[in-house]
Structure formats: structure tokens, C-alpha cells
Amino acid sequence: MALLSTVATAILAVIIISMLYFGRDIFVPVALAILLSFVLAPLVELLQRIHVPRGLAVVGVVIVAFMLIFAMGSLLATQLTQLAGDLPRYQSTISEKIQSFRDTKAGRGTLERASDMLKDLGKELDKPKDAASAPAPVAGPNAPARPVPVELRQPDPGALESLRTLISPLIHPLATTGIIIIFVIFILIQREDLRNRFIRLAGSSDLQRTTAALDDAASRLSKLFLTQLILNGAFGVVIGTGLWLIGIPSAILWGILAGALRFVPYIGAVIAAAFPLALAVAIDPGWSMLLWTLALFLVVEPVVGHVVEPMVYGHSTGLSPVAVVASATFWTALWGPIGLVLATPLTVCLVVLGRHVERLEFLDVMFGDRPALSPPEIFYQRMLAGDPTEAAEKAEEFLKERSLASYYDEVALKGLQLAQADAERNALDQERLTKIRDAVSEFASDLSDQDDRPAVKSNSTTDAEAWSAVEGVAENATNEHLPYLRKEALAPDWQGEHPVLCVAGRTLIDEAAAIMLAQLSTEHGLAARVEAATSLATTNVFRLDTTGVAIVCLVYLDARGAAHMRYSVRRLRRKLPKAIIILGCWVENIDPAALELLREGAKADLVATSIGETVRLCVEATGATEQGHEAAGQGKSTTAAA
């Protein structure tokens, strides 16, 4: 069944791509009309706010827009004609530069070999088909006379024929323009109706949410495309002006081309620079014009891309770099040069649809720049793979914006909760559970030198996955400002080697969570060590080392074992009658009343629902009031599983 579904999907994809290719005379105008409607929609809405009727607003905006487009097209045609007429004048300059390159020792051999090869190929192509086999004709007295050449002259075309010759090349562009204008007008007039029909096709069960999402998406796309149009137009003006000052012919043409190609991220500006650079080589006897042109693009593009764009609407278009290149290749292969310009806007539209329409979610996963996995899923996957190093790298990026306690609670702990869910349905065997525990231990060790001071919000992380985690974490004042304790400020009972004992509740996943708790507690001035769940077994509890222990944290990621919690606390009470016992029930969205019942049933002193809260309770239990960030690193010890 899965094979049939895959085959059907592949056939459908082939059909759609074939339709786009063979029907490009229709689909290209429609695509252009849709994108233009996104650009013009804010202007129509602006006119409607000042009580201009919708129909009049649409017609007025469309007329002005296409007048500007026609004026730009006319200017472009004039520039192209002028450039074509000037090209023969640059032949001598090109010849001189080739000759100077040929005169160099390095270039002489290469050019001569290339020239000889081209000459040989030309001779072979010029040979008649039977030249090698046919003998040369011998003239004789009886040789037939040569045929007299006859020249046929066509009559001068009439007025109608001349008119047809003139109009024929214009029919297709005019028809395309007409289709675009008609579609733009009707899309802008029927915008809400088209939206409602799309919602019906999407088949959403939540009408209100889908409507709001699509309205928001349409508004964002309109602002994005309009802003891009303005910025790229400004980029073209700056480039055109700079090229004019440098002395490059047809500077207006190259400015328009630069603005249009800049809709293609990463490679558009490079393509736009290639033409004026080649022209600079052709017209300047020296190399100064080439260097000035190159400097112009090297300065303007980074300034616009890395300074202006982030201030205006953010650098990202919502597409991954691979998606940009792939979409440019795909649409160019389908629709030619116009496909290259439309590639990014069309793909942005598809990604936005994928984010708001469940059936099209695969488009967002394939082409969007958001991580395919959530930060907790990435953490869990790295622990499963036994690769704590990559997880530590992501955590270090996260710590540029948030505290270590926030990372443990919002990313690592939620990742372990995913592991706990898999363990409960028997998807993880003992070997994998051990692998996860060991990976978490190494991960915590890698972060042992990280300072948990309040992070300075500087937007300094450049990692997309880490930034996704930061954006998904609501700032928790408690986690962001956990106090640091000096050992000398603690009471004598708390100055032992390990005053905090972290005990796993039942599973190796609990032990992994306890390892992170011990590392964070040690970071904040309360040295801690970890004991496995087996340490509370009847045969092992009497061997439990409790020297210097003032507080015990019993860690569970599963709240269903009330009896197990009760027996564990009872055994700890017998072993440590004076110690404070905190029941760490780290279960997502647990009811506070149910949590209190668990504490009372287990006879624990305190209860906590997160790693950060547990550390805070430990700090408060010391009764110490002196705090200081310089305490970080004092009394740190390596956390280890027993």
C-alpha cells in the first residue's frame, strides 16, 4: 500500500511539473499576477482607508503600476539598442587585452593552443561532405559549360505585409501583459472570496484559526514583497548611479538588471555584477574601471544585505540556502530567465502555505529555514546517537541568550521526557537507555565550565536551531537569576564534600536527569553527586554513602509510581533522618493538586517540577543569604553516576 502511495505521488508530481512546463504561457502570467497582487494589495487597502471605492482603487493602482512597468521596459529597450550599437567600438580594446595577455609567458601557450584547436575544428566543419573521396574534376575540351547563376528577387512587401512583420513579434508579449493585467485586477477585487475558497479547499477543521493564519500570511507576504521591491529598486538605483559615475555604458540597463536579479538571494547579485564587469574589461584600456566596478558591488551588496535588510524586515526570507539554490534551478529549468526571478517569491509563497495548511506542511519542512526537529527532539536524537558533543555545541549557542537552568528545563529535560515516553512503550531497550545515560553524563561534563550567570541578550547566536530554542523559551526570572553560594557562607552541616545527594527514582532516564541536576547544583555552589536507582534497593541502601549529605533530591520523570516514591522516601528517612528530602517530580503539565498529594503520600519535605526549581529549593534550604557570581567555579566537582 505504501509503495502504491509513493508511485501515485511520483506520477502526480510528474504530471504537475509537465503542466507547469508545457503550460508556461499561461502559468507564468498567472504567477506574475499573483505576486503583483501581493505587492499592490497594501496600496489598494491604503486607498480604501481614505474611502476610495475598491473597484476604483484597484483600477487606479493597476494603471499606475503598469505605466511604471511600461516606462521601465521602454527605457530598458532604449538602453539595449544603444548598447548593441556601441559594442563594435569595443572590439579593438578587447583585441589589445588579448594580445597583451598572449604576450605574457603564461598566457602565450594557452591562447595559441586554444586558437589552433579552434582553427582545426573550423577547417573540418568547412570541408564538403564528400570532399575526401571525390576526385578533382579535370577540365577538357568537351567539358560542359558552367551553369549561369540565376538571381530571384522578391517583390517589395506591401503595406499590410510590413504591418504584419512589425506586429507579429509584439503579439505574444502584449497577450501576456493583457492576461497579467486582467488577473491582477480580478485577484485584487475578489481577494476575500479567493481566500475563502482556498480555506474551503484546505479543509481545515478550525475555521477561525485557519482564516486568521491565512490573513496573517497574506499580510506578511504583501509587506515582504513590497519591501523587497523597494529595497531591490533602491539597490538598482545605487548600482546604476555608481556605474554611471564609473563610466560604464548603459548604466541604467545594468541598474535595472541588478535590482531584478537581486530577488534571487545569494547568486542574484553575482549574476548582475558579471555583465558590467565584462563590459568594463571591454571598454577600458587599463584595469581601473574593472576594479572600481568590482568594488562597487563588493561594498553595496553587503551593506544592503547585512545592514539595511535586517533593520527593515530581517535578513531571512524564510527559505534555507539549499532551498534557494534548488528553487532557482527548478524554476529556471521550467520557465527560463523569468523563472529565475520568480523562483524565490514563488517558493516563499509555498513555504508560507506549508506553515498554515496542514496538508501542505511538507513544503515548509522541505524548503523552510526552520529546524525540522524541535530543540528537545534534537537533544533526544543526539543522545540516542551517542553524540553529546553536537548537543553541547547547540547548548553553548543557547547560553549566549539564556541561562543554563533554562536550557536544562526547556530543552534537555523535555528531551528526556520524550525518552521516558519511548521507554514506557518499550521502544528503548536496556542498551539504548544506558547509551542515553552515558551521553547525558558526558554532555553535562562538557557544560561544567559554563557560567550560569544571567545571559546578556545580545542576539549573538547565529545558529538557527539554537535561535529556534531561544525563541521558544519564555524567559523565566527564577531560572535566569538563580543565586550563587560561597562555601564559607554555608552552615557547617552544608560544608561537606557533597552536601547534595541526587538519587535516580526508577530508571536510567531518571538517572540522566539527576546528573544534570547535580551539575547545575554544583555550578551554584552546592556540590552534588549522583546515585543510581539501584542504590535504594533493600540490599543496597545500607551501603549508601551519606557522609556530609544535608539534602536529598529524589528524581522521577514518571508520576505514576506513587508507591515506589513512598518506599524510596521511607528508606532515605531511615538512612538520613535529619536530611531534607525533595521529591523531584519532573512531569510536564502535572496538576498542582496531584503533585501535592504525591508529596504528602511520599512524606517528602518539598516537591519540585523542574531542575531549576529544585536547585532554588536547595539554595533556600541552606538558609544562606550571601550570594555572588564570583562563587561560580568554587567547589565544583565532576558529577558521576554510581
C-alpha positions in Angstrom: 0.0 0.0 0.0 2.8 2.4 0.9 4.5 1.5 -2.5 1.3 2.4 -4.4 1.0 5.7 -2.5 4.6 6.6 -3.3 4.1 5.7 -7.0 0.9 7.7 -7.1 2.7 10.7 -5.6 5.5 10.4 -8.1 3.1 10.2 -11.0 1.2 13.2 -9.7 4.4 15.2 -9.3 5.5 14.4 -12.9 2.0 15.5 -14.2 2.2 18.8 -12.3 5.7 19.5 -13.5 4.7 18.7 -17.1 1.7 21.0 -16.8 3.9 23.8 -15.5 6.4 23.3 -18.3 4.1 22.9 -21.3 1.6 25.4 -19.9 4.1 28.1 -19.1 2.5 30.5 -21.5 -0.5 30.5 -19.1 1.2 29.8 -15.7 3.9 32.4 -16.0 1.3 35.3 -16.4 -0.8 33.9 -13.5 2.3 33.6 -11.3 3.3 37.2 -12.1 -0.2 38.3 -11.5 -0.4 36.7 -8.0 2.9 38.2 -7.0 2.0 41.6 -8.3 -1.3 41.4 -6.4 0.6 40.8 -3.2 2.7 43.9 -3.9 -0.2 46.1 -4.8 -2.7 44.9 -2.1 -1.3 47.2 0.6 -1.7 50.2 -1.7 -5.3 49.2 -2.5 -6.0 48.9 1.2 -4.4 52.3 1.8 -6.8 53.9 -0.7 -9.8 52.1 0.7 -9.0 53.5 4.2 -9.5 57.0 2.8 -12.9 55.9 1.4 -11.9 55.3 -2.2 -14.2 52.6 -3.7 -12.5 49.2 -4.1 -13.0 49.0 -7.9 -11.7 52.5 -8.4 -8.8 51.9 -6.1 -7.8 48.6 -7.9 -8.0 50.1 -11.3 -6.1 53.2 -10.3 -3.3 51.3 -8.6 -3.0 48.8 -11.5 -2.9 51.6 -14.1 -0.1 53.4 -12.3 1.8 50.2 -11.7 1.7 49.1 -15.3 2.6 52.6 -16.5 5.7 52.4 -14.4 6.4 49.0 -15.8 6.0 50.1 -19.4 8.1 53.1 -18.8 10.9 51.0 -17.4 10.5 48.5 -20.3 10.8 51.3 -22.8 13.9 52.6 -21.0 15.3 49.1 -21.0 14.8 48.7 -24.7 16.4 52.0 -25.5 19.5 51.1 -23.4 19.8 47.7 -25.1 19.6 49.3 -28.5 22.3 51.8 -27.6 24.5 49.1 -26.1 24.1 46.9 -29.3 25.2 49.8 -31.4 28.3 50.6 -29.3 29.6 47.0 -29.0 31.6 47.1 -32.3 33.6 50.0 -30.9 34.9 47.9 -28.1 36.4 45.2 -30.3 39.8 46.9 -30.6 40.1 47.2 -26.8 39.3 43.5 -26.3 41.9 42.6 -29.0 44.6 44.7 -27.3 44.0 43.0 -24.0 44.0 39.6 -25.5 47.3 40.4 -27.3 48.8 41.7 -24.0 47.8 38.5 -22.3 49.1 36.5 -25.2 52.5 38.2 -24.9 52.9 37.0 -21.3 54.8 33.8 -20.9 51.9 32.1 -19.0 49.2 33.1 -21.5 51.0 32.6 -24.8 50.9 28.8 -24.8 47.4 28.5 -23.6 46.0 31.0 -26.1 48.0 29.5 -29.0 46.8 26.0 -28.3 43.2 27.2 -28.0 43.5 29.2 -31.2 45.0 26.3 -33.2 42.3 23.9 -31.9 39.5 26.3 -33.0 41.1 26.7 -36.4 41.4 23.0 -37.0 37.8 22.5 -35.9 36.7 25.3 -38.3 38.5 23.6 -41.2 36.9 20.3 -40.5 33.5 21.9 -40.4 34.1 23.8 -43.7 35.0 20.6 -45.6 32.3 19.4 -48.1 30.8 16.1 -47.1 32.4 14.1 -50.0 35.5 16.2 -50.3 37.8 13.4 -49.2 36.5 10.8 -51.6 35.5 12.7 -54.7 38.4 13.2 -57.3 39.1 16.7 -58.5 37.3 17.5 -61.8 39.6 17.6 -64.9 38.8 20.3 -67.4 38.7 19.2 -71.1 37.5 20.4 -74.5 34.2 18.6 -74.2 33.6 19.7 -70.6 30.1 21.0 -70.1 29.6 24.7 -69.7 29.2 26.0 -66.2 25.6 26.9 -65.2 24.7 30.5 -65.3 23.7 31.8 -61.8 20.1 32.9 -61.6 19.1 35.5 -59.0 15.5 35.6 -57.8 14.2 38.9 -56.5 11.2 39.1 -54.2 8.8 41.9 -54.9 8.7 44.7 -52.3 6.3 43.9 -49.5 3.1 45.8 -49.4 1.8 47.9 -46.5 -0.1 45.0 -45.0 2.8 42.7 -45.1 5.1 45.3 -43.5 2.5 45.8 -40.8 2.2 42.1 -40.1 6.0 41.8 -39.9 6.1 44.6 -37.4 3.2 43.4 -35.2 3.9 39.7 -35.1 6.8 39.8 -32.6 4.6 42.0 -30.3 1.5 39.7 -30.2 2.9 37.3 -27.6 4.2 39.9 -25.1 1.1 42.0 -25.5 -1.1 39.0 -24.9 0.9 38.0 -21.8 0.7 41.6 -20.5 -3.1 41.6 -21.0 -3.5 38.3 -19.1 -1.4 39.7 -16.2 -3.5 42.9 -16.0 -6.8 41.0 -16.1 -5.7 38.5 -13.4 -4.3 41.3 -11.2 -7.5 43.3 -11.3 -9.7 40.3 -10.6 -7.4 38.9 -7.8 -7.4 42.3 -6.1 -11.2 42.8 -6.4 -12.1 39.2 -5.4 -9.3 38.8 -2.8 -11.5 37.8 0.2 -13.6 35.4 -2.0 -10.5 33.7 -3.2 -9.2 33.4 0.4 -12.5 31.8 1.5 -12.4 29.3 -1.4 -8.8 28.4 -0.5 -9.9 27.8 3.1 -12.6 25.5 1.8 -10.1 23.6 -0.3 -7.7 23.3 2.6 -10.5 21.5 4.5 -9.5 22.9 7.9 -11.4 21.7 11.0 -10.6 25.0 12.8 -12.1 27.7 10.5 -11.3 30.6 12.8 -7.7 29.7 13.2 -7.1 28.9 9.5 -8.7 32.2 8.5 -6.6 34.2 10.9 -3.5 32.3 9.8 -4.1 32.9 6.1 -4.9 36.6 6.6 -1.7 37.0 8.6 0.3 35.1 6.0 -1.2 37.2 3.1 -0.4 40.4 5.0 3.1 39.3 5.8 3.7 38.3 2.2 2.4 41.6 0.9 4.7 43.5 3.2 7.6 41.3 2.4 7.3 41.6 -1.4 6.6 45.3 -1.3 9.6 45.9 1.0 11.8 43.7 -1.2 10.6 45.6 -4.3 11.5 48.9 -2.7 14.9 47.7 -1.4 15.9 46.0 -4.6 14.8 49.0 -6.5 17.0 51.2 -4.3 19.8 48.7 -4.8 19.4 49.0 -8.6 19.4 52.8 -8.4 22.6 52.9 -6.3 24.3 50.4 -8.7 23.1 52.2 -11.8 24.3 55.6 -10.4 27.7 54.1 -9.4 28.2 52.5 -12.8 27.3 55.8 -14.4 29.9 57.7 -12.3 32.5 55.0 -13.1 31.7 55.4 -16.8 30.2 52.0 -17.7 27.9 52.4 -20.8 24.2 51.7 -20.4 24.3 52.1 -16.6 20.5 52.3 -16.4 20.2 48.9 -18.0 22.6 47.3 -15.5 20.9 49.1 -12.6 17.5 47.7 -13.6 19.1 44.2 -14.1 20.8 44.4 -10.7 17.5 45.3 -9.0 15.6 42.5 -10.8 18.2 39.8 -10.2 18.5 40.7 -6.5 15.2 38.9 -6.0 17.4 35.8 -6.2 19.3 35.5 -2.9 23.0 34.6 -2.8 23.6 34.4 -6.5 21.5 37.2 -8.0 23.9 40.0 -7.2 26.8 37.8 -8.6 25.0 37.3 -11.9 24.1 41.0 -12.1 27.8 42.0 -11.5 29.1 39.7 -14.3 27.7 41.9 -17.1 29.1 45.3 -16.1 32.4 43.6 -15.1 32.7 42.1 -18.6 31.9 45.5 -20.2 34.5 47.2 -18.0 37.1 44.8 -19.4 35.9 45.6 -22.9 35.9 49.4 -22.9 38.8 50.3 -20.6 42.3 50.0 -22.0 43.5 49.6 -18.4 42.1 47.8 -15.4 40.9 50.6 -13.2 37.3 50.6 -14.4 37.1 46.9 -13.7 38.4 47.3 -10.1 36.0 50.2 -9.4 33.1 48.2 -10.7 34.1 45.2 -8.6 34.5 47.4 -5.5 31.0 48.9 -6.1 29.3 45.6 -5.9 31.5 44.3 -3.1 30.5 47.3 -1.0 26.9 47.9 -1.8 25.6 44.3 -1.7 27.0 43.5 1.8 25.7 46.9 3.2 22.2 46.3 1.8 22.2 42.6 2.7 23.7 42.7 6.2 22.8 46.2 7.4 19.8 47.6 5.7 17.7 44.4 5.3 18.0 43.2 8.9 16.9 46.7 10.1 13.9 46.8 7.7 12.5 43.3 7.8 15.1 40.8 8.9 17.6 39.1 6.7 15.9 35.8 6.2 13.2 35.1 3.5 12.1 32.0 5.4 14.0 29.7 3.0 17.0 27.6 3.6 20.1 28.2 1.4 19.7 24.8 -0.2 16.1 25.6 -1.0 17.0 28.9 -2.6 19.5 27.3 -5.0 17.2 24.3 -5.7 14.2 26.5 -6.4 16.3 28.8 -8.6 17.4 25.8 -10.6 14.0 24.2 -10.8 12.0 27.3 -11.9 14.8 28.4 -14.3 14.6 25.0 -16.0 10.8 25.3 -16.2 10.3 28.9 -17.3 13.7 30.2 -18.3 15.1 33.6 -17.1 11.7 34.8 -15.8 11.7 31.6 -13.6 15.0 32.7 -12.1 13.5 36.0 -11.0 10.3 34.4 -9.7 11.9 31.4 -8.0 12.3 32.9 -4.5 8.9 34.7 -4.3 7.1 31.6 -5.5 8.9 29.4 -3.1 8.3 31.8 -0.2 4.5 31.6 -1.0 4.7 27.8 -1.0 6.5 27.7 2.4 4.0 30.1 3.9 1.2 27.9 2.7 3.0 24.9 4.2 3.2 26.6 7.6 -0.5 27.3 7.8 -2.2 24.5 5.8 -1.7 21.0 7.4 -1.9 19.2 4.1 1.0 21.2 2.7 3.2 21.1 5.8 5.8 19.1 3.8 6.6 22.2 1.8 7.7 24.0 5.0 9.7 21.0 6.1 11.5 20.7 2.7 12.1 24.4 1.9 11.7 26.4 5.1 14.6 27.6 7.2 13.1 26.5 10.5 14.7 23.4 12.0 12.9 20.2 11.0 13.1 18.9 14.6 12.3 20.9 17.8 15.2 21.6 20.1 14.1 18.9 22.6 13.8 16.4 19.7 17.3 17.4 18.5 18.7 16.9 22.0 17.0 13.5 22.4 18.1 12.4 18.9 21.7 13.3 19.7 21.6 11.4 23.0 20.2 8.4 21.1 23.0 8.7 18.6 25.6 8.9 21.4 26.8 12.3 20.1 26.7 14.7 23.1 29.3 16.9 21.5 26.9 18.4 18.9 24.3 18.8 21.7 26.8 20.7 23.8 27.6 23.0 20.8 23.9 23.8 20.4 23.7 24.4 24.2 26.6 26.8 24.1 24.9 28.8 21.4 21.7 28.8 23.5 23.6 30.0 26.6 24.6 33.2 24.7 20.9 34.3 25.2 19.6 32.3 28.2 20.8 30.6 31.4 22.0 27.0 31.8 19.0 26.4 34.1 16.6 27.5 31.3 18.4 25.2 28.8 18.1 22.2 31.1 14.4 22.8 31.9 13.2 23.8 28.5 15.3 21.7 26.2 17.3 18.9 27.8 14.6 17.9 30.3 11.9 17.9 27.7 14.2 15.8 25.5 14.5 13.3 28.4 10.7 13.3 28.8 10.5 12.2 25.1 12.9 9.4 26.0 10.8 8.5 29.0 7.7 8.3 26.8 9.5 5.9 24.4 10.7 3.8 27.4 7.2 3.5 28.7 6.0 2.0 25.4 9.0 -0.4 25.4 10.6 1.3 22.4 14.0 1.5 24.1 15.9 -1.5 25.3 18.4 -1.5 28.2 21.4 -0.9 25.9 19.9 2.3 24.4 18.9 3.5 27.9 22.4 3.0 29.1 23.7 4.8 26.0 21.4 7.8 26.7 22.5 8.0 30.4 26.2 7.9 29.4 25.7 10.5 26.7 23.9 12.8 29.2 26.8 12.3 31.7 29.3 13.4 29.0 27.1 16.2 27.9 26.8 17.6 31.5 30.6 17.3 31.8 31.1 19.3 28.7 29.0 22.1 30.1 30.6 22.0 33.6 32.8 25.0 32.7 29.8 27.1 31.5 28.9 30.1 33.8 25.2 30.2 34.7 25.2 34.0 35.2 22.2 35.9 33.7 22.8 36.0 30.0 23.2 39.3 28.2 20.5 39.5 25.5 22.7 40.5 22.5 21.2 38.3 19.7 24.7 37.0 19.3 23.8 33.4 18.4 24.0 32.6 14.7 22.8 29.0 14.9 19.3 28.6 13.5 18.4 25.6 15.7 19.8 27.4 18.9 17.9 30.5 18.0 14.7 28.5 17.5 15.2 27.1 21.0 15.7 30.6 22.4 12.6 32.0 20.7 10.6 29.0 22.0 11.6 29.6 25.6 9.7 32.1 27.7 12.1 34.0 29.9 11.8 32.6 33.5 13.1 35.1 36.0 13.8 32.3 38.6 15.9 30.3 36.2 17.7 33.3 34.8 18.7 34.5 38.3 19.5 31.5 40.4 21.7 32.6 43.3 25.3 31.5 43.7 26.6 30.5 47.2 30.0 30.7 48.7 31.1 27.6 50.6 32.3 29.7 53.6 28.9 31.3 53.8 27.2 28.0 54.4 26.3 26.4 57.8 28.7 23.7 59.0 26.3 21.0 58.1 26.4 22.2 54.4 30.1 22.4 54.1 30.7 18.7 53.4 32.3 17.4 50.2 28.9 16.7 48.7 26.0 18.2 50.7 23.5 17.5 47.9 22.7 13.9 47.0 20.8 13.3 43.8 19.2 9.9 43.6 17.5 8.5 40.5 13.9 7.3 41.1 13.5 4.2 39.0 15.1 4.3 35.5 18.2 5.2 33.7 16.4 8.2 32.3 15.8 9.4 35.9 19.5 9.0 36.5 20.3 11.0 33.4 18.1 13.8 34.7 19.7 13.6 38.2 23.1 14.0 36.5 22.0 17.4 35.1 20.6 18.4 38.4 23.9 17.6 40.2 25.9 19.6 37.6 23.7 22.7 38.0 23.6 22.5 41.8 27.4 22.3 41.8 27.6 25.2 39.5 25.7 27.3 42.0 27.9 26.5 45.0 26.2 23.3 46.3 28.4 20.4 45.4 26.4 17.3 44.4 26.8 13.7 43.5 24.6 11.2 41.8 23.4 7.7 42.9 21.7 5.2 40.7 18.1 4.0 41.3 19.5 0.6 42.4 21.2 2.3 45.4 17.8 2.4 47.2 17.2 -1.3 46.8 16.7 -3.2 50.0 20.0 -5.0 49.7 21.9 -1.8 48.7 20.5 1.1 50.8 22.6 0.2 53.9 25.8 0.6 51.8 24.7 4.1 50.6 27.4 6.7 51.4 25.7 9.5 53.2 28.7 11.3 54.6 28.2 15.1 54.7 24.8 14.9 53.0 22.3 17.6 54.1 19.7 17.3 51.4 18.5 14.6 49.1 16.8 15.1 45.7 14.8 12.1 44.5 14.3 12.4 40.8 11.3 11.0 38.8 10.2 11.6 35.3 7.2 9.4 35.7 4.5 10.4 38.2 2.6 7.1 38.2 4.8 5.3 40.7 3.4 6.7 43.9 4.1 3.5 45.9 7.7 3.5 44.7 8.1 7.1 45.7 6.8 6.4 49.2 9.1 3.4 49.8 12.1 5.3 48.4 11.5 8.2 50.8 11.0 5.8 53.7 14.3 4.2 53.1 16.0 7.5 52.8 14.5 8.6 56.1 15.9 5.6 57.8 19.3 6.3 56.4 19.2 10.1 56.7 16.8 11.1 59.4 17.9 14.7 59.6 18.3 15.4 55.9 15.8 17.4 53.9 14.2 15.3 51.1 13.0 17.0 47.9 10.7 15.0 45.6 11.6 16.0 42.1 8.5 15.0 40.0 9.6 16.4 36.7 6.5 15.7 34.6 5.1 18.1 32.1 1.8 19.8 32.9 1.2 18.0 36.1 -1.7 19.2 38.2 -0.6 21.1 41.3 -3.1 19.3 43.5 -2.0 15.9 42.3 1.6 17.0 42.9 0.9 17.9 46.5 -0.9 14.6 47.0 2.2 12.8 45.8 4.4 14.7 48.2 2.1 14.0 51.1 1.8 10.4 50.2 5.6 10.0 49.9 6.2 12.0 53.1 8.7 14.2 51.4 9.6 17.7 52.8 9.4 19.6 49.5 8.4 18.9 45.9 9.7 20.4 42.6 8.6 20.2 39.0 11.8 21.2 37.2 15.6 21.2 37.6 15.8 25.0 38.2 13.1 24.9 40.8 14.9 22.0 42.6 18.2 24.0 42.7 16.3 27.0 44.0 14.8 24.9 46.8 18.2 23.5 47.7 19.7 27.0 47.9 16.8 28.3 50.1 17.1 25.3 52.3 20.7 26.3 53.2 19.5 29.5 54.9 22.5 31.3 53.4 21.9 34.9 52.4 25.3 35.8 50.9 25.4 35.5 47.2 27.9 36.3 44.5 28.7 35.4 40.9 32.3 35.0 41.7 31.4 31.9 43.6 31.0 30.2 40.2 33.6 27.5 39.9 34.3 27.2 43.6 33.7 23.8 45.0 32.9 22.3 41.6 33.2 18.6 41.3 32.6 16.3 38.5 29.2 14.6 38.5 29.3 10.9 38.1 26.8 8.1 38.2 27.4 5.5 40.8 
